[in-house]
Amino acid sequence: MNQIQSYQADILVIGTGIAGLAIALEAAEKHSVILVTKSTISETNTRYAQGGIAAVVSPDDSVESHIEDTLTTGYGLCNEQAVKLLAKQGFESIRRLVNWGVDFTTSQNSVAWEQLDLGREGGHSMHRIIHAFDQTGLAMQEALAQRVLNNPNITILENHTLVELITEHQQTLPEKSTHCYGAYLFNRKESLVQPAFACHTVLATGGIGEIYLHTTNPNIATGDGIAAAWRAGAEISNMEFIQFHPTSLYHPEADSFLISEALRGHGAILKNSQGEEFMDKYHPMKSLAPRDVVARAIDREIKKSGEPCVYLDIRHNDPDNTRTHFPKIYAECLKYGIDITKDLIPVVPASHYSCGGIKVDLAGRSSISGLFACGEVSCTGVHGANRLASNSLLEAVVFAHEIVETIRADQSTCKRISADKIRPWDDSDTRFAQEWVLISHNHDEIRKIMWDYVGIVRTDERLKRAQKRIELVVDEIEEFYRKTTICTSILELRNMATTALLIIASALSRKESRGLHYTSDYPETNTIFAHETTISRI
């Protein structure tokens, strides 16, 4: 085979959400960086985050309060050291974002960032949600992406999909321990697989929402980083804890548009199909209860009534105030004939966020040397069994900083490998996919199985049925993968199936209900299971 062009840098970052962008910007001050995205630099989960980023910036708030709220929401599974790091670094993280050009919403007539307009969301005891109206993720994505695009130390590879991590398995010289030397990337425009080598590789590939039938995530969220890390032998933790956002817009054309929790923080009330408030039956915080409680309550109300949705009511709020604070939600709902200042908003839960992922330490290091993970793809222990609203953006910024500081402090961990030391990618005896119906069918089957059997309420019988069916799908996909020339659709399908099995296996091993994992077979929380669920191939 002819030698294919390879990429080289000090640091390889895969993913261009807030985690990937923050790492690239900080690392590029002293290192060369390759920044990879399988779509464009702007198409990420971060872009769709509405509510905001939680941090203690008000003198009326305290780091201790933020820590307590996070631990309470995490139902006994949070890594307390990680939570303390998160809360203590909140103020500096916001300052860093402001310095990078993020334009957060300030109080009326204020131009000083110290006078940030603070919202409140479910599970928070204080107003500490910093936001850019109701498009916080978009504001952060655009500001950081612009700086990345102007940085000469960052090479951006758009339309490149992660295939596999490069470890000893691809070397011609075997070693006993597992180290990550970079990754194989599929160049979509050239239709070829190219290696990218680096001293340090960071996975910031985002979440897994696409494996569920209803999700608030974009369709790129197919669990790529988690699946690749699993295949390489990394430890994976807490995959059973999938957060379903309680309120996505219920409309056949809305594609699960997220109705931010900030709307409830602003006074919106959940009502059932009879127009009755119902959250007071489920939690003392009512409509501002933690997301797992709200999602299960809505699920129960829908099943009791037989109706397809419940409703959010913010009609009692001043219309101008609602339009000012939630311009995106107002405009989007109006597209479907819903004026949120006058009409009830139909909502249903949708898959939103994975609290599990690649297990990492406080420095973002995985169990594979040379491999870091940051953002939703990682499991830092911050979220435990349930994520406190708006902690995820903060987690990405805080741990991005910790990763870069770790890399700078210990250059002795740098191991490089040249292209002639790894096996070239071999796609001989493969053919271009012609049976696209097989891909689309398996894609739809995974999403429906996961929604029906591994959703908000679970049972062992449903989980075992899902496991059996997904295992058959995995076998079909692997056979198809081995004989078919690589394309992004096949890679994503393979990763979706792998990730689905990890979720199911983790859920089956937890014989209790805790946080986001609720099973009617074991409805109570059991102290025996007050620990992470960690699995690996090794």
PyMOL commands that set and color helices and strands:
alter all, ss='L'
color gray80, all
select helices_A, chain A and resi 18-27+46-48+63-73+80-88+90-99+113-115+136-149+168-170+209-211+224-232+262-265+279-281+286-288+291-305+319-325+327-335+375-377+391-409+411-413+419-421+436-453+460-483+488-509+527-529
alter helices_A, ss='H'
color red, helices_A
select strands_A, chain A and resi 7-14+33-36+53-54+118-119+129-130+154-157+160-166+182-187+192-203+236-237+242-249+269-271+310-313+345-354+357-359+371-373+378-379+534-535
alter strands_A, ss='S'
color yellow, strands_A
deselect
rebuild
show_as cartoon
